[in-house]
Each structure stands twice: as structure tokens, then as C-alpha cells.
Amino acid sequence: MKRRSRLSPVVAGALCALLLPSVSGSTGSAKAGGIFRVTFLTTPGNFDHIDPALAYSRESWALLDTVCARLMRYRDRPPPQGYQLEPEVAAAPPVVSRDARTWTFRLRNGFRFSDGSPVRADAFAQAIHRTMAPGVDSPAYLYTQAIVGAEDVHAGRAARAAGVTVRGNTLTIRFTREVNEFAQWTTMPFFCAVPPALPPSPEGVRTFPGAGPYTIREYRPNQRIVLGRNRYYGGRRAHYVDGFHVDLSAESPDEKVKRVATGRADWTYTLPAVVLQPHLGLFHKFGLNYSRLFITPGLTLSMYVLNASGPLFRNNPQLRRAVNLAIDRGRLLRPGAGVATDHFLPPNVRGFKQRTIYPARDLDRAGALAAGNLRGGKALLYVPDVLPARGSAQGIQLQLAELGLEIEILPFGEHATASSYLGRLGTDEPWDLALVLWTPDFVDPAAYINRLLDGQHAGGTNLARFDEPPYNAQMRQASRQRGAARDKAYAELDLRLARDAAPLLPIAVLNEATLVSARVPKRCMLLRPGLVLTTVCLKQ
């Protein structure tokens, strides 16, 4: 592979090649009707639950997006415009107190569940309380535990949280601390409207009346899911097919991809590494970004976290910047895996502004920054024990050796996103660098900047344990902004943090893969960056 002279042309060129074909979503003369066929695995890490309080996989959230009505939602548009918030069941944006601890939503009329009952404020209150219920191990409790009284509900001391108040069509949420992204949080399926009488379930309910365009007709674990139209739907989301039939019997990633390629299914969630396997021949059969096979930049940031609390990188921004300068990111990427980047924000996210932060691999400049700051010149690198991760780590090892850093690689038999692997990084283990894949639960610049680098999250999502008061203040001030001012503040933070503080070593924005059957016209495909099922139609 040729060395690039600049990073930004690599990013810009890849974006032109990958992003432009995905800007669809205009249905033109699309006709309604037909059953859209989906195929999933139900093995760990794939489809998990249909219950909004428990669902936490990409596959589950893709289906729940068709069923859910939310207080706020993202527009059905290509990114980054598709990540602009707008009210859905809320009549208007929420009213937020000056200290950002109290959020008030006024709901509009017209939304109904598929059983005909109206969607009122208590539907969202119940969704919140189901995530707090004792015995329900909801991933959403990470967010709802900050609500006043949540601990009492979680411990079984109270049935309702004092911080969740319903008065007619008005919902008020009070937090124990400043929360500036709650509107963005409500876009997650955890917070979609559920019937007020729907009980919490440790195992997860199998059906419930939906308030979105579709509803759940049937769910048989490890067999199938059937979704049908909600004939009482009162929202404005465009939707075309009559329903979705989801086959849960696929036994391997290759099998579900073959089902779509041969027309036995219309779509499945998959990875670029699967659809680009030479033995499947999909690239040669369908082409790329033409009609059936699409590879587009996604929302996952592949990076190496630099331990800002360890002896090597603590109070050592010179060495952290030197490491960023000494790495040729393009040489660490497998073909089709992603787009090289030196930013903390992916291009699909609002606030991203293309700049050249580290123009090229510059060992002379890196060596000058590292001089006197190597602190013994040894570093321990944690990495998942899988071939692509080990290969990337070995590339880091070779490139940083030229800087004078001797890297010891310590592999672990855990996935990069596994809680056990991330838990190691949150402890006092003696690592200096660690490979991390970061895909936040909600799409917002704060999810990439504040949650990764604000000192209040150190030891949690702030795996680098980066905690510098001036930057903390700037991050919190940016999160309080709205609209264009917020985008501008995060664009500047992205630049300053990456260039001056350098607590992370971003490598790439990983690609998303979308494969559809010949029945799915491109004009009905919205990639944001994965396929938005609500918008699909079928050739008639």
C-alpha cells in the first residue's frame, strides 16, 4: 500500500466513494404493500429481545424502530441531516430548567396504540419505570438511574420514582444532576411508548401493542417474529410495506447473507467482513453501492485509548501527540473495513468538520515531541485476541518502535465491546494503550466527546481517565448549547482535544454493510447508516 501524503484527502475521497450512493430515501412512486422478509441469528450478540426495556442489539433496535413512538426522534433523512432531532409524540421540544435537572414534555393528541388506546404521558412514564424495576437487568438503567427516586424503585422500596410526574398530557422528569442530552436519550427504544399497564419482565415480554407504524403480532423465540401495520397509527412517518416476517433460524452469518443474496430474504444485518468474503462472490455479482450491496461509513470509532492516569501518558500530552503523529492509519486498515480518520467525531455526526489534524506520518516531528518524554520507553497494549485486532496491534507495535516506544501486546479472549474487556480498562490494571470500538447508544457529539473524555465519567465510559478541568468545563458548556451553536462548539472541541490533548488515538470510522434482495428498490432505501426498515418498499 502506498503511503498517503495527507490524511484529509483519504477521508474525503473515501467519503465521496462511499457516502454519495447511500443518499437515497426518496420513495418516488413507491407503492404500498407486501411483506418484507428479514433473517437474523439469535446467538449471543445478535437478536436478543423485542421488549424495549431489555433490547440492546442492532437487530432488536432495527425492528423496534418500526414499532416505537418516541417523545423525540431523528428525521428519516440521510446523515448528518438525519440526526437532527424533531418532536414525535411530543408537541414541541421539551422545556428544560436552567440547571438542566428538570425536563418537561407536553404531548400532542392523535397517537394510538395498535389496540386503539390513546398514547398519553403515562405511557412514557411506564417505559421509564420498567427500566428501573427490581430484578429487571435493563441496559437503560445506565440512563434512568440519575432520575430522582430511581434507586428506591430499583431496590424495591417504591413502585414509582418521585422524579417522574404525569399530569394529563404533560410528563416531567427530574434528575439528581445536570443532564443535557435527555432529548437525545429519548430516541433510544428504551424510552418508546408502552401501554401503562405493561408490567416489567426480567425475561422480557414477547408482544405488546405498538404505537409506531407497526406492531408485534407474534414472537416465537429462536423461530420467528411477525410485525403488522398499526391501523391506528397517528404519526407522520412514511411507511409502505404491510408488515415484516423475521426468520430467526439462520445458523451462521454466511447462511443469512446467502438467504438475502438468493432472494429467500430481503435483508439482514451483517458486517463488511462477511459480505466481502471472496468465496461468497457478492462484490463481483452485485457491484458496490449500485443496487443491492452497499458499504458506507458508519458510527463506530475504532481507536486506541491512551491511559491518561498511567505512568506513561499521565500529564504527558507531548507523548500522546507524538503517538498520533507517528502512526500511519491507512496501513492499519483492512480493505473495506473503514475510513481512516484523525477525528473523534465520525463524519455522519452533527458537529463534524473536516480538518487536517495530523497531516501525515511525521516521525521527525513525533520524535521531537517524544524526546525527554518517553519515560522508560516501554508500554503495555491490551487487545482482543482475534486476528484483525492482533494485526492492528502489531502494526502499532512496529510503527511506534520507530518512535522509541517498545510495545508489549497482551491479548485477551474477549470482544472489543464486551463488558468484561472494557471492565479491565476501567480498573487499575497496568495497561498503557488499548484497542476499543466505540458505538454510542445515541447519536450526538456529546456521546463521542463528553462520554469518552469528561472527567466525571472517568473509570466508566471515560476509559482513558482523562480529567482536565479546563477541558471538562468546555465539554459541559458545549453540551448546554443548542442548534448551530452546539455543532460549532463540538467541531472546535473535536479539533482541540485531538490536536492538543490527544488522549485517544483514532484510527478509523468503521463501515456499515447493507445487502438487500432484488425485490427492494434503491429509491426506498434510507441508509442512516444502516437500513431504516420503516422506509422500505417492495417492487410491485
N, C-alpha and C positions, 0 to 999 in steps of 0.2 A: 504493500500500500504506500502510495506517495504521501510524504508529509505535506500537510497543508501550511500555507503561509499565514493564514488568518483564520480565526475561529468563526467570525461572523459570516463570511461567505458560505462556509459549510452549513451553518444553521439556516441561512436564508435560502440557499439552493435546495436543501432538503425540504424546507417548508413549501417552496414553490412546487416541488415534485409530489409532495405527499398531501399537503393541505388542500390545494385547489380542487382536486377531483372529489373531495368529500363535501364540498359546499353544495349540498342538494337540499332536499326538504320541501321543495315546491311540488305539490301533488298534481298541478295542472288539471287535466281532465280525468283524474283518478276516479274510478267507480267503486262504490262501497260493496262489500260482500265478500264471502269466502272465509275459510278457516285457515289461519296462519299456523303452520306446524313448526314446533320447536323441539329440539332434543338436548337433554342435559345428562350429566353424570350426577349421582347422589353420593359419591365417595367424599371423604373429608376434604374440605377446601373447595367444594363445588356447591351445588344447590343444597341449602340447609333447611330453611323454614319458609313458610308462607305467612307466618304470624309476624306483624310489623315490629313487635317488641323484641323478637329474637332473631329475625332475619339479618344476616350480616355478610352474605356472599354477593358477588357481582351478579350471578344468575338470579338470586332471590330478589335483589333490588330491581333488576330489569323487569321482572314480572310485576312486582308491587307498584312500579311506576304507572302501570296501566290501571291499577285498582285504586290507587290512593287519590284522595283530595286533600290538599295541604293548605295551611294558612298562607304560605308564600311559596312560590315555585319559580324555577328558571324557565325562561322562554323556550318554546320549541323552535329554536333557530340554531344555525351552526355557531360554534365558538369563534371569538370570545363573546359575541353578542348574545349567544345562547346562555351565558352565565350572568345575565342581567336579571336581578330579582324583580318580580312583579306579584301583586296580590292574586291569590286564587280564591279561597273561601273568605279570606279577609276582605273587607270592603275597601280598605286603604292600607298603606303602610302603617306599622304599629306606632303608637305614641310611646316614646322612651323617656324616662325620667332623667334629670341632669346627671345623676350619679350612675346611670345605666344599670340600675338594680331592679327597676320596675318596668315591665313591658305590658302594654295594653293593646289588645286586638279587638276591633269591632267587626263582627261577621256580617256578611250580606245574606239575603234570603235567596232561595232558589235551589240550593244544593240538597239532594236527597240520596239516601242510601238505596241500594237495589231492592230493599223490601218496601220502599215508599216512604219511610220515616224521614223527617227533616234532619238536616245536619245543623246542630246548634253548638254553642260553646262547650257544653258538657261532653261532646264527642272528642274534642281535643284534650279536655281535662282528663278524661278516662285514658286516652292514649298515653299521656304523661304518667298517670298513676300506675298503669300496667308495667312500666319500665322500672318502677321503684318497688314493686310488690315483693314481700319476703319470699324467698325460695325461687324467684324468677331471676335467673342469671342473665339479665339483659345487657348487651353491649352499650345500650343507650344510657345506662346509669352513669357512665363517664360524664355525660352532659347534664342529666337531671339531678345529680347529687348536689349540685350547687343551688337548687331551689330551696327556699325556706321550708323546713319541715320534712325534707326528703329522708333524712336519716331516721326520723321517727317512723315513717311508713316502711322503710327498708328493714327496720328492726322489729316491725310488728306492733309498735306502740300506738300507731294511729292508722286509720283507714284512708285518710286524706291529708295531703300536705297543706299546711297553713298558707304557703306561698302560692297556691293555685286557687283562684277565686273566679266563680262564674256568676254573672248577673245577666240573665236573659241571653242576649246575643253578644255579650262582652266577656272576654277572657282576659284575666290579669295574672301575670306571673311575676313573683318577687324572688330575687336571688339574694344570696348571702354576700355576694361580691359583685364587682363591676363585670358585666357581660356585654360585649359589644357586637357579637355575631349571632345573637339568638334568632334573628330573622333568617340568616343563612342556615342555622341548625334546623329550622322547621321544614326545609326542603328535603331532609332525610326521611325515609319511610318510617322511622321510629315514631314520627310525630303526625302521621296521617290519621284522618278522622276514623274512629271506630265507634260502633254502637255503644251508648253509655252503659248498657248492661253487659257488655262483653267482659267476662272475667279474665283475670290474669291466669296464665297457664305455664308451669315450669317446662312442660313438654311442647307447648305451642298449640294453638287452635288450628284446625285443618280447614275450616271455612269461616267466613264472616261476610256480612253484607258490605260491599264496597261502595264508596261514594264517588269514585272516579268514573272514567268512561266505561270500564269493565268491572266485572265482579267474579268471584270464585264460585264456580258451580260444583266442582268436585276436586278433592285432593286425596290420592292414594299414595302414601309414601313408597318410594322406590318403584312406582308403576307409572302414574300419570297425574297431570293437573289439567283441568278444563276451566277456561275462562270464557264468559259470555258477556254480551253487552248489558250495561246498566240502563234499562229503559227509562229510568227516572233521572238520568244524568242531567244536571243543570249548569254545567260549566261550559267553557269556550274552547277546550282543547279539541283540535281536529282529530278524528278517528274514523277508520274506514272499514276494517275487516269485521266480520260478525263475531269472531272470537279467536281464541288460541287453544290449541291442543299441544300439551307438553309431554313428551315421552321421556321418562326418567330411567329407561332401561339400558342406555348405552354403557358399555363396559370399559371403554378406553377413549382417550382424546382422539385417536386416529379414527375410531369407529364413528363417533358423532360427526366428525368432519366429512367422512365418506358418505354418510347419510345425506348431508346437505349437497355435496358435490354430485351425487347421483339422483337428486330430486326426491328422496324419501323424507326429507325435512326441508324447511325453508330457511332456518337459521339456527346457529348455536353459538354460545360464547366460546372463543378459542384464543390462542396466542399465536403471534407471528411465527415462533419457532415450530409450531405444529403445522400450520398451513403451508409453510415454505419448505417442508421436508422434501428432498428430491424424489423420494420413492412415491410420493403422492402425485407429483406432476401437475399441481394446481396452477402454478405460475405459468407454465407453458400452455396449459389448456385454456385458462381464462384471462391471462394477462393481468396487469396490475392497475388498479384504480380505473377500470374501464366499465364493467357492468356487474361483476359478481364477486370479485376478490379485491378488497381494499386494505391498504396498510396506511395508517395515519398516525401522527404524533398524538400521544395520549396525555394522561395526567400523572403518571408515575415518574418520580425523580429518582434516578439511580445515582447514588453518591457515596462517598466515603466520609464518615463523620470523624472529625479530629477532636480528641478528648481534651477539651479546654481546662479540665480540672486535674489532668495528669501532669507528671513532672516534665514531660517533653514539650507540650504545647501550652501549658498554663502561662499566662502573661507573656506570650511569645508570638505576637501577630506577624513578626518578621518571618519566622519559620513557616507559619501557616500560609502566608502569601508565597513564600518560596516554593512550597509543595505544589500550590496551584499553578505556578509558573513552570515548574519542571515536568509537568505531565502533558503528554500528547494524547488528548482524549479520544481522538479518532482511532488511534491504534488499539484502544481497549474495547472497541465495539465490534460485535459480530455483524455480518451483513443482515440488514433488515431489522436489527434489534431496536434501534432508536436513532435519535438525532443528537449529536454531540452538543453540549451546552456548558457555559461557564456561569449561568444564571441560577438563582434559587427558585425563580418563578418559571413555570412552563409557558410556552407561547400561547396556549389555549386559555390561560387565566387572565382575568382583568387585572390591569396594572403592569403587565409585562411590557417592556420597551426594549427593543433590540439595541444592544450596545456591544462594543468590543471591550470586554473587561480584561481578559488575558489574551492579547492578540495572537500569540504563537508560543510554542515551547521555546523558552529563552533561558538556557542553562547559565549563561553569563550573569544575567540579572538575578536569577534564582540563587546562584552561588554567592553573589554579593550580599543578598538579604540573609542567607543562611550562615554566612561567616560569623563565627562567635556565638551563634545561637543554636548549634546542633546538640548541645547538652549531652555529650557522650556518643551521639550518632547512632543510637540503636532504637528501634521501635517494634512494637508487637501489633500485628494486624489480625483482627478477628474476621472470619469469613465463613459463610455456609459451605459445607463440604459437598458441593455439586460442581460439575465440570465447568460451566460458564463462569461461576463465581471464582473458582480457583484460577482459571485462566486470566481473568481480570486482575486478581490479586498478584499473580506472578508478573503481569505487565507493570503493575505499580511497583513491585519489588525491584524489577530491572531498571525502571526509569529513575526511581529515587536513589538507587545505588550510585548513579552518576552525580547526584547532589551531595553524596557523602553520608546518606542515611542507610544503615543496614537494617532491612526489614525481615523480621521473623513472622512467618504466616502460621496462624493457628486455626485450623478448620474445625467446624462443628457440624454435626449431623442434623441440622435444623434449617428450615427455610428462612430466608432473609426477613420475612414478615411474621414469622412465628413468635408468639408471645414469649416462649422460652428463650429464644435467641435475643430478642430485644430486651428481655429481662436481665440478661447477663450484662448488657451495656448500661443498664440503669443502676448497677451495683458498683462496688468499689474494686471490681476486678481490674487487673493492671494492663488494660488494652490502651493503645495509642491511636490506632485507626481501626475503623470497622465499616464493612460494606453494608449499606442499608438501602432498601427500596421503600420509598415513601409515597403512599397513595392516601391522601386525607379522606375523611368521611364526607366532607362537604367542600364545594369548590369555591375558594375565596383566597385572596393573597395572604390573609392572616393565618390560614391553615398551613401555609408553607413558610411564613416568616415568624409570626408570633409563637405558634405552637412548637416550632423547632428551635427557636432561639431566645425567647423571652425567659429571663431568669426564674420567673415564678413557676415555670414548667420543668426546671432542671431536675434530673432524675426521673422524669416521666417522659413526655414526648420530646423534651429538650435533651436528647441523648448526648449531645456534646457538652452539656453542663456549662454552656456559655452564659455568663451572668455579668454583664457590664452595665451599670446604672445609666449611663448616657444613652446607650442603645435601647435598653428597656423602656426608657421614657419615650424615645422616638417611636418605638413599635406600638406602644399603648396609645400615643397620640394619633398615629396613623389609623389605628382600628376605630377611633372615635369619629373619623371623617366619613362623609357620605359622598356618593356620586363621583364626579370627575376629580374632586379634591382628594378623595381616597385613592383613586387609581394613581394619581401623580405622586402622592406620598409613598405608596408602596413601590413604585418604579424607582424612586430615589433611594429607598431603603435597600432594595434589591442590589442596586449598584454599590452603595457604600459598604454594606455588610460583606458582599462578596469581594470587593476590591481592597478594603482597608482592614476589616476584622478577620475575614476568611476562616470562620470556624468550621466550614464544610468544604469538601472538595466535590463539587457537582461534576458528573461525568456525562450523563445523557438523560433526555426525556424519552422514556421507552415508548415504542409504538403499540398501537392497538390494531387488531386484525378483525375484519368483518368478511364473512363468506355467506352468501345467500344463494338460494336456488334460482333457476331460470324463471320461476313464477313471480319474482319480486322485481318490479321495475325500479330503475335508479331514481326516477322522479319522486318516488315515495320513500326514499331512504334519507333519514336525517342521522348523521353521524356526529355525536357530541361527547366524546369522540367515538364511543361505541354506538351501536344501533339503538335508536329510541323506538321501542316497539309500538307505542301508541300511534305513531305517524305512518306505519307501513300500510301498503295496499297490495293487491294481487292483480296480475294480468287477467283480464276477463276474456 
